[in-house]
Amino acid sequence: MSKKDDKTNVMRLLEQKKIAYKPYCYKELELTNGAEIAKALGEDPRLVFKTLVTVSKSKQNYVFVIPVEEELDLKAAAKAVGEKSIAMIPQKELLPLTGYVHGGCSPIGMKKTFPTVIHETAQEYETILFSGGKVGYQVEVALSDLEKMVRLQYADIIVHE
């Protein structure tokens, strides 16, 4: 990524904090499915995470970061944050709430800071990939560095068959 306009807000925030990251751009591929994105980038889908925003009955928002091939277990997620129940926020509310569009939501750089839970398997890897803040962009960041940007907790929050 040599062009300045190819930098996303997430990348600029990482640079401000002097955090090393590896950028990926796949915008010309028009992919939105996380597993397809992982494959296109030549990465293990277990290392590529998606960012999901939820709302509880008490109207509190929570962010969950899980591997792209997994599904969020809403009951386990609610338990992880001490709520009785949570639901995915309606897609039309994502941009006004976070500043991100569907498919470009990143745990870094949201308009507000929300409690964030990442699936516990992330701890098995030195680095993980997640949205760079725009559709078509991913960043690879060391988990220890992500923890400097976002207050994370870890939990088993995916559906098990």
Secondary structure, DSSP 8 states (H G I E B T S, - for coil): --SGGG--HHHHHHHHTT--EEEEE-GGG----HHHHHHHHT--GGGBEEEEEEEETTS-EEEEEEETTS-B-HHHHHHHTT-S-EEE--HHHHHHHHS--TT---SSS-SS---EEEEGGGGGSSEEEEE-SSTTEEEEEEHHHHHHHS-EEEE--B---
